Amino acid sequence: MKFDWSEGPLAKGLRLYEAGEFFTAHEEWETVWLSSPEPEKTFLQGLIQVTAAFHHLQHDNRLGTVLLLQAALRRLDLYPESFGGISVALLCSEIRGRLRSLEAGDPGLQLIPPRIRATRHA
């Protein structure tokens, strides 16, 4: 399966994620996730968990945020540095940084979401 981050639900979800509209981004990506084969399905599930984590953070649910980021990391760590046109290495590194900040007690609502960057069309 090839991901297209330039148009369609993946691109729309990415724009929504970058705009901080995490719940709506999650919904867009879920439409693709539902019909995806493996290994793309698990990869998208990891991305969806990142969006859900920051939706929880917007509602001051730090524990939900931590648990979802940990679950996302467990899934995304299974993939190479770049997968599906996304820089997985950058994303995982930034998730780890956000988890360290949350565990250190930094004010959660000031956390910037990890970057989900399209590296190329895949």
C-alpha positions in Angstrom: 0.0 0.0 0.0 1.3 3.5 -0.9 0.6 6.4 1.3 -0.1 9.8 -0.2 0.5 12.7 2.2 -0.2 15.3 -0.5 -4.0 14.8 -0.9 -6.9 12.9 0.5 -7.5 11.9 4.1 -3.9 11.4 5.0 -3.0 14.9 3.9 -6.1 16.4 5.5 -5.3 14.6 8.8 -1.7 15.8 8.7 -2.9 19.4 8.2 -5.4 19.0 11.0 -2.7 17.5 13.3 -0.4 20.4 12.6 -3.2 22.9 13.3 -3.8 21.2 16.7 -7.1 19.7 15.7 -6.1 16.3 17.1 -9.5 14.6 17.3 -10.4 15.5 13.7 -7.0 14.4 12.5 -7.5 11.1 14.3 -10.9 10.7 12.5 -9.4 11.4 9.1 -6.6 8.9 9.6 -8.9 6.3 11.0 -10.8 6.2 7.6 -7.6 5.0 6.0 -6.6 2.7 8.9 -9.8 0.8 8.7 -9.0 -0.6 5.2 -5.2 -0.8 5.5 -3.3 -4.1 5.4 -0.4 -4.8 7.6 2.2 -3.4 8.2 0.6 -0.1 7.3 -2.4 -0.7 9.6 -0.2 -0.9 12.8 1.9 2.1 11.6 -1.3 4.2 11.2 -2.5 3.0 14.5 0.7 4.4 16.1 0.1 7.8 14.4 -3.5 7.8 15.5 -2.4 7.1 19.1 -0.1 10.2 18.9 -3.1 12.3 17.8 -5.3 10.8 20.5 -2.6 11.5 23.1 -2.5 15.2 22.3 -6.3 15.3 22.3 -6.1 14.0 25.9 -3.5 16.6 26.7 -5.8 19.3 25.5 -8.3 18.1 28.1 -5.6 18.0 30.8 -5.5 14.2 31.0 -1.8 13.7 31.5 -2.0 10.0 32.4 -4.0 9.3 29.2 -1.4 11.3 27.2 1.5 9.3 28.7 -0.2 5.9 28.2 -1.1 6.7 24.5 2.3 8.0 23.7 3.9 4.9 25.2 1.6 2.7 23.2 2.3 4.7 20.0 6.1 4.4 20.6 5.8 0.6 21.1 4.2 0.4 17.6 6.3 2.9 15.8 9.6 1.6 17.1 8.9 -1.5 15.0 9.4 0.4 11.8 12.6 1.6 10.0 13.8 5.2 10.1 11.4 6.1 7.3 8.2 4.3 6.6 5.2 5.2 4.6 6.8 8.5 3.7 7.1 9.6 7.3 10.3 10.2 9.2 9.8 7.6 11.9 13.1 8.2 13.6 12.3 11.9 14.1 8.8 11.1 15.4 10.0 8.5 17.9 12.8 10.7 19.1 10.3 13.5 19.7 7.8 11.2 21.4 10.5 10.1 23.8 11.3 13.8 24.5 7.6 14.6 25.3 7.4 11.5 27.6 10.5 12.7 29.5 8.9 16.2 29.9 5.6 14.7 31.1 7.4 12.4 33.5 9.5 15.3 34.8 6.3 17.1 35.6 6.6 19.9 33.0 3.4 21.7 32.3 1.7 19.4 29.9 -0.5 21.9 28.1 2.7 23.8 27.0 4.1 20.7 25.2 4.4 21.0 21.4 3.2 17.8 19.6 5.9 15.7 18.0 6.5 16.4 14.4 5.0 14.1 11.9 6.9 14.9 8.8 6.3 13.5 5.4 9.7 12.6 3.9 8.4 11.9 0.4 5.3 10.3 -1.3 5.3 6.6 -0.5 
